[in-house]
Amino acid sequence: MDKTTILDAVLRNSEDVLSEIYNCKILAKDHFVDLGACSIDRVAIIDDTLTSLSVDIPLCDLTDAATISDLVDLIYEHVEH
C-alpha cells in the first residue's frame, strides 16, 4: 500500500468526520487541532481510515499524530509495502 492511498483515505475520513465544523479543504499539512478535531474526532478518523484500508493497527500506535501527514506516515510504517 502506498502513501497516496493512505492519504486519500485519511483525507476522505477527516472530511466526513469534520464536515460540520470545518468547511474548507483539508490538506496533508493540517493539524488536527487547527481543524477543530477533538480526541473523539481523531479516534473516529483513525478508526474509519483503518477500516476503509482493511488494516489492523492498535489505535494507541496512531493517536500521537498531530497532522494528517503524521497519521499517514504512522499508518505507512505499520503496513507492508
N, C-alpha and C positions, 0 to 999 in steps of 0.2 A: 504494500500500500504506500502510495507516495504522499508527500506533504500537501499537494494541491487537493487531493481527495479529502484529506483530513480537514484542511482549511475550509473547503466548501461546506462540509458537514457542520463544522463549528459555527461558521457564519450563518448558515440556514437556521440552526437551532437557536443561536443567540437572537436572531431577528424574531423567531417565533416566540421565545420566552419574553423578550423585552419590547415587543411591538407596542404595547400600551403605554410604556413610559419613555420610549426613545424612538422618535420617528425619523431619524437621519440614517444614512447608510453607515453600516458598521464596517470598520476596517480592521485588518490584522494587527495594527499597532495600537488599537484602542484598549484602554484599561477597563476592566470590568467595573471598577468603582466609578469611573467617569461616565460609564453608560447607565449608572443607577442600579447596577446589579447587586443585590444583597446576597448573603451566603446561600440562601434558599434558591435564588435565581441561578447562581453559579452551579449548584448541585444539579438543578434541573437541566441546565445547558449541558453539563458534563454527561449526565445520565442519558439524555436524549441523543447526544452525539455518539456515545459508546454503543447504544442500541442500534442506531442507524448504520453504524460501521460494522456491527456484529463483532465487537471487540470486548473482551472481558479484562478490565484493568481495575484494581481496587480504587475506589474514589479517593481514599486518603493519599494515594500517589499523585493525584492531579489537582487537589484543592489549593495548592500554593501558587497556581498560575495567576499572575497579575494581569496579563494581557491575553488577547485572543491568540497572538503568536506564541506566547509561552505555553498555552494549552496545547496548541498544535505540536510544538516541539516535544512536550512531555508524552503525548499520545504516540507520536512517531518513535520515540525512544523505546516504547513498550511493544510495538508491533514488529513482526518480521518484515523485512524489506527485501 
